[in-house]
Amino acid sequence: MFTGSLVADLLLGDVHSLKEKRSVVRPVVAELRRKYAVAAAEVGDADLHRRTQVGVAAVAADAAHVNELLDACERLLADRPEVQLLAVRRQLFSDTDD
């Protein structure tokens, strides 16, 4: 069993309040969950209105499938016009890791 995680640093477009930020971030997180059956949430920069971090976690029987899921999630984030993808950090774990 393999588990992978991705944390994406995002710059939001024309956002001037935390309420506007939620209206941008919530649909993105919901689409990741719905489209790829992954766990996704806002995981950082919650107090900044133009920046956020979105975390994604996926579990699969093989590493290739986990990487495919994380690749697809990264593409979805990069293709959203209302956000700019600044950086991505990834990790891959096996159930045999200590």
C-alpha positions in Angstrom: 0.0 0.0 0.0 1.3 3.5 -0.9 0.3 6.9 0.4 1.2 10.1 -1.3 0.7 13.7 -0.3 0.9 17.0 -2.1 1.0 20.5 -0.6 0.4 23.3 -3.1 1.2 26.9 -2.4 -1.4 29.1 -4.2 -1.7 32.8 -4.8 -5.3 33.9 -5.2 -6.4 36.4 -7.8 -8.6 39.4 -7.1 -9.5 38.5 -3.4 -9.8 41.2 -0.8 -11.2 39.4 2.3 -11.2 36.0 4.0 -14.8 35.5 2.9 -13.9 36.0 -0.8 -10.9 33.6 -0.2 -13.3 30.9 1.0 -15.5 31.4 -2.1 -12.4 30.6 -4.2 -10.8 27.8 -2.2 -13.9 25.8 -1.3 -14.9 24.9 -4.9 -11.3 24.0 -5.7 -11.0 21.6 -2.8 -14.5 20.2 -3.5 -13.5 19.5 -7.2 -10.3 17.7 -6.1 -12.3 15.5 -3.8 -15.1 14.8 -6.3 -13.0 14.3 -9.4 -10.1 12.2 -8.0 -11.5 10.7 -4.7 -8.7 12.1 -2.7 -8.6 13.8 0.7 -8.1 17.5 0.2 -8.2 20.5 2.5 -6.9 24.0 3.0 -3.9 23.3 5.2 -2.0 26.6 5.6 -2.0 30.4 5.3 -5.6 30.5 6.6 -5.2 34.0 8.0 -3.9 35.5 4.7 -6.5 36.5 2.2 -4.4 36.2 -1.0 -2.4 33.1 -0.2 -3.3 29.5 0.7 -1.9 26.1 0.9 -4.0 23.1 -0.3 -3.1 19.6 0.8 -4.0 16.4 -1.0 -3.6 12.8 0.2 -4.1 9.7 -1.9 -3.8 6.0 -1.1 -3.4 3.2 -3.7 -2.0 -0.3 -4.1 0.9 0.9 -6.2 3.1 3.9 -6.3 2.4 4.6 -10.0 -1.3 5.1 -9.3 -0.6 7.4 -6.4 1.7 9.5 -8.6 -0.9 9.6 -11.4 -3.5 10.9 -8.9 -1.1 13.6 -7.5 -0.1 14.6 -11.1 -3.8 15.0 -12.0 -4.4 17.1 -8.9 -1.4 19.3 -9.6 -2.6 19.8 -13.2 -6.1 20.8 -11.9 -4.6 23.4 -9.6 -2.3 24.7 -12.3 -5.2 25.1 -14.8 -7.5 27.0 -12.5 -7.6 30.6 -13.7 -8.5 32.1 -10.3 -5.3 30.8 -8.7 -1.6 30.8 -9.5 0.4 27.7 -8.5 3.6 28.9 -6.8 5.1 25.7 -5.5 4.3 22.1 -4.9 5.8 19.7 -2.3 5.3 15.9 -2.6 5.9 12.9 -0.5 5.4 9.2 -1.2 5.2 6.6 1.6 5.1 2.8 1.5 3.5 0.7 4.2 7.0 -0.9 4.5 8.6 2.5 5.4 9.8 2.7 9.0 
